[in-house]
Amino acid sequence: MTEIAYLLYLAITLGITVWVARTLSHNGIVFLRQCFGQDAALAESTNHLLVVGFYLVNIGFITLTLSLGAEPHTVADAMRFLSTKVGLAVLVLGGMHFFNMGAIARFGRKVNGWLAQRLAVA
């Protein structure tokens, strides 16, 4: 039962991580372009860096938490194991998303201000 629960945990959380990263990357590029004064190259580069960081942090978190907690021996234990670990991973994914959005919005305002100053001088 333990090995099955571990494999399910990895499959579910890695699948969710890939889906969230692709969704945020695909839909976030519009937001990034707006934040970076329509500079497509900067937006796409930032988008790629965010995806790489997102994968690194989440895969690291997922593999690190694999060894935490009691090993499941029954089906009920496996369900508790999966719900706790998957729920925690989803909360971390959501927290990272909101942190990134706030950081990008702040950074984007600075870039927009800098671009506006450069255009006004030119």
N, C-alpha and C positions, 0 to 999 in steps of 0.2 A: 504493500500500500504506500509506503514512503516514497519509493522511486516513482510511482505513478503520479503522486501528488507533486513531487518536485518537477517532473516533466510537464505536467499540466500548468504549474505555476510559471515555468519558463516560457512555455508556448503562449499562454494568455498574456502575460505581461510584455513579452517581446513583441507579440502581435499588436497589442494596443500601442506600444511605443512607436513602432513603425507607422501605424495608421495615423497617430496623432502628429508625428513629425511631418509626414507627407501632407496631411491636411493643413497644418499650420504654415508649412512652407508654400504650398500652392496658393492658399487664400491670403497669406500675410504679405506677399510681394506687393500688392496694391497699397497696403498700409505703409510698407517700408518706402516705396517710391514717394508717397506723399510726405512722409517724415523727412526724406532726404532731398527735398526740392526737385523732384522728378529726375534725379540722377539715377538712371537705371543700373549702371555698372555698380555704383555704391550700394544700391538696394539689393541687387542680386548677390554681390559679394557678402554683404552682411547676412542675408538670408542663408547662404550656404554655411557661414561660420556658426550661425545660431543652430542650424540643424546638426552640425558636427558636435557642438557642445551639448546639445540636447541628448544626442545618442550617448555620448561619453558619460554624462552624469547619470542618466537613467539606467543604462546597462550596468554601470558600476553599482548603482543603488540596488538594482534587481539582483545581481550576483552576490553582493554583500549581504543582503537580507536573507538570502537563501539559507544560510547557516544559522540564523537566529530563530529562537523559539523551539518548542518541543516538536519532535518528529511525529507525524500522524501514523497511527497503527490501525485505526478503524475508519470506516467510511465517514462517520460523524466527525472524527478528528481531522480527516482530510478536507472535509467541507469547511470546518472552522479555520484550518490552516490556509486554505485557498482564499476564503473570504477576507481574512485578516491581511494576508500578504498582498493580494491583488488590490484590495481597498487602499492600503497604504501606498502602493505604487501609483495608483490613480490619483490620490491626493497629492503626491509629490509631483506628478506630471502637471496637474492643475496649478499648483503653487509656482512651479517653474514658469508656466505660461504667463501668469499674472505678473510675476517679477520681471520677465523679459519684456512684456508689453509696457510696463512702467519705465523701465530703463531705456527702451527704444524711443518712447515718446519724449522723454527728457533729452536724450541725445539728439533726436531728430529736430527738436526745437532749436537746439544750439547750432546744428548744421544749417537749418533754414535761416537763422539770424546771421550766421557767417556768410552764407551765399547772398543774402540780401545786401549786406554791407559791401561785398565784393562787386556786385552788380551796380550798386549806387556809385561806387568810386570809379568804375570803368566807363 
